[in-house]
């Protein structure tokens, strides 16, 4: 069928969707870090290139297939149509197939990449296969025997606004009981730690650590605009959203759904409201998911059923056969 080149702008271990497909694909394959590797794929004799975001233009593309595994749709600009992004629009036009996490999000992925909807297939997020049906304790983290909240904010361009989370962690720490823990995991593009000192009930883990084990073992996810919202809902974890910088964030990015009503039934401004934050998290852990969360899960992750990797591998094979 020919050799397949898997590429990403990050190391393979940090690309959960791509890693899942790469490990499962049983044909001849190679992984390279750096999207520039796509440029000469045709000349090097690769039959297909599989990337997880922002493809690069393939020079002299003829028989080489270009496949994009999308990794989230909650808060991204339509890359192929965004003149401010350092991407090559013709690279998106070369995309033969892109994947989506649900039938309902096919048109959004098509918009994001600037390609026809006929080229987008709802195969699901491959990373979700690793945890579908997992329960608290299966993650193997220290959170398993605690009432645990995971805080995982998305990335902001700090060169533009110098943003930092507006949460007084000293107050939060003083409000937590001995059997409670807050675990903070900043986005791996965020350079500076979120905590400036040690706390009794709050722990910051390294941004390079996999997120999934902590999602499995938490009781509540605290986030903002991150696509890990969908992962939390698939794990039956309630989500509390912080919306402190929504207007600034929306100015630089765009949201595909009305925010925050399509995301969660629980959202608040965290700055200056630490007591409300803690009480809202505790109540969310007690009440679980609502109809809003179930509806959003179907909308954004309807094809995530534990077989997304299998379908994506078959999609690659069908491209090569075609």
N, C-alpha and C positions, 0 to 999 in steps of 0.2 A: 504493500500500500504506500510505501514511501516513509521517509523519516519526518518526524514532527518536531519543530522547535518550540519549546515553551519559554516565554520571556516575561520579565517583569522589571519594573523600576526598582524593586526591592529584592532582598534575598528570598529564596524560596520558602524558608521557614516562616517568614512574615506574611506570606500570601496564602491564606488558608483555603480559599476557593481553588486557586491554581495548584496548590500542593495536593489537595484531595484528588484532583483530576490527573495530575502528573503521576502520582503513585499508583492510581488504578489503571491508567492506560497501558495496555499490554503490547503495543507496537513499538517500533524503533523510535527512540526519542532522545532529546537532549535539552537541558535547561541552561539558560544564560541570563545573568543579571545585567540589566541595561537594555532599554528599549531600542537603542541604536543597533542592536544585533539583528533587528528585523530588516534593516535596509538591504542587506546582501543575501537574504534568505533564498531568494530565487536563484541567484548565481551559485550559491553553495549547494543547490540541489535539494533543498527541503521541500517536501510536498505540502506542508502547511505550517503556519505560525499561530500559536495560541498565546494570547496575552490577557492580562486581567484588567487593563485600563489603558486609555490613551495610546492607541497603536501608532507606530511610526510608518511613514511611507515606504513601501517595498519597491525598490528600483527594478524596473523592467518586469513588473509582475505580469505573469502569464498564467501558468498552471498552478502556482503556489497559492493556497487558500489562506485567508486571513480570518481568524476566529477570535472574538472578544468575549471573555467571560465577565459579565458585569458583576460588581460586588456590592452595590447599594444604590438606592434611588432617593433616599429621604432628603438629602440636602446637597445637591450638586447643580452647577450650571450645565446647560446643554453644551458640552465641551466642543462639539464639532461646529457649533454656531457662535461661539464666544470668541470675539476678536482679541480679548485681553489675555487669553490663555496661550502659552507658548506651544501650540500644537499645530500640526500640519493638516488642514482640512481634507486634502486629497487622501490622507491616510484613512480617514473615516469612510470616504467614498469607496475605498478598496475593500472594506469589510464585507466578507461574504456571508458570515453568520455572527450574530450576537445573541447572548442568552439573557433571559429575564427570569425573575423569581416567581412570576404569576402571569396568568393570561391577562389580568387586569392592568399589569404594568408594561405590557408589550409596547403600547404606543408611547409610553414615557421613555423607554430605552431607545426607541426609534428617534424620538425627539432629542434625547441626550446626545446621540451619536450623529444625528442628521442623516439617517438612512431610512429606506422604506420599511414599513412594518413587516413586510413579507420576509425580510432578512432576520427578524428577531423571533427566537424560539423560546417558549416558556419551559425551561428545563429545571428551574429552581436554583437555589444557592448550594453548590456542592459542599461547602463547609458545614451546612446544617446536618448532613448525614452522620456526622461524628457524634452528635448529641441528641438527635431525635429519640424520645422515650427515656432519656437520662433523668435522674432525680437527684435531689440534694444529697450530697455525700459521694456521688459518683465522680465528682471532679477531683477528689483527693487533695483538697486544699485545707488550710487551717480554719476556713470559714465554716466548715461542715458542722461543727458542734457549737456554733454561735448563731444568734439572731443577727444576720449579716446584711449590710447594704453595700453594694458595689457602686462607686461613683466613677463613671467613664465618660467624660466630656469629649466632644469632637474637637477637631483642630480648627484653630483660628489663625489667620495670617497676622502674626504678632508684629511683623514689620510695618503693618498699616496702623494697628490700633494698640499694640502692646497689651493685649487683653490678658487678664488673669482671673480665675474664679473669685467671685465676690462673696465668699463664705467665710465667716469667722470660725475657724476650726477649733479655737480654744473654747468658745461657747458650746459648740457641738459636742466636743469631748466631755465637757462638764455635765451635759445632759444625758449621756449614755450610761446605761447600767453595765454591771460587770459581765453580763452574758451577751452584750451587744458589741459589734465591731463595725467600723466603717473601713472599707478598703478602697483606696484611691488608685486609679490607673489612668495616667494621662496618655494622650495620643502620642504615638511614637515620633511624630513630627514636632511635638512640643518640647523645646530644649530644656526648660527649667522645671525643677520639681514643684509640685503644688504645695507641699508642706515645708515650712521653714524651720521646724523643730520637731522633737519627738513628743508623741502623745500616748496616753494610756490606752485609749480605745480606737485610735485611728492609725492605720498603717498604709503607707504608700509603697506599692510594688513597682518593679522596673517596667517601663513602657514596652520593652522588648518581650516580656513574658506573654504567652498566649492568653487571650481573654476568655476563651471558652470554659476552662476549668472553674474560673471564678464566677462566671455566669451560672454555671450548673449549681454551684454551692451557695450562691447568695439567695436571700429571700426577696429582695427588692433591688431593682436597678434604678439609680439616680443618674440622669443624663440630660441632654438638651436636644441636639439635632442629629445625633449619631444613628447610623443604620443598624447599630447593635440593638436598637429598639425591637426590630423584627425578631432577632435571635432570642431576646428575653421573652417575648410573647410566645414563641414556639416552645420555649422551656416552661411555659405557664408561670412566668415571673411577672408580677405587676411592675409598672414603671411610674416613677415620679419625675416630672420634667421641671428644670429650672429655666426660666425665660428672661433672665436679667438683661441680656444684650440682644434681644430678638430683633429690634429695629436696626441696630448696627449690622447684625449678621445678615439680615435680609437685604441690606443695601449692597453687600458684596456677593451674596449668593442668592439662590432662589429655591423655593420649596415647591414641590410638585403637588402637595395637598394643603388644604387649609390648616394653618397652624394656630393653636395646638390641638384643636378639637378632633382631628382625624388621627391623632397620635395617642392621646391618653386622656383619661377623665380626671387626671390629677396633675396639676401644674401650678407653679407659684413663682414669685420673685424671692430668691434666697437671701439676698443682701439685707441684713437687718431683721430677718425673720427666721432666725435659726431655730427657735422653739417651735414655730409652725412647721418648719422643715422636718424636724425629728418626729413630731406628732403625726404628720402626713405620711411619712415613711412607715411608721409603726402601724397606722391604720391600713395602709395599702397592703402590708404583709398579712394583716388579719383578714381583709376583705377579698383579696385575690383579684383576678381579672374581671372586667365588666364587659358589657356588650360592645362598647366602643373599641376596647382592645381586641376582642375577637373579630370584629368587623375589619379593623385595620390589618390584622394578621392575614385574613383571607385576601385582602386587597393587595398586599405587598409581598406575601410569601405563600400564595396558594398552591404553588407547585412543589413546595418543600415537604416531601413526604418520606424522606429517608433513602430515596433512589435518584437524587439529583446528579450525583457523580456518575452513576451508571448511564443515565440518559445523555449526559454531556460527552462521555467517552463514545457512545454510539453516534452522537452527532458529528464528532470528529471523523469517525470511520466513514460515515455516510458522505461527508464532504470529500474525502479522499476517493471513495468509490465513484462519486459523481464527476 
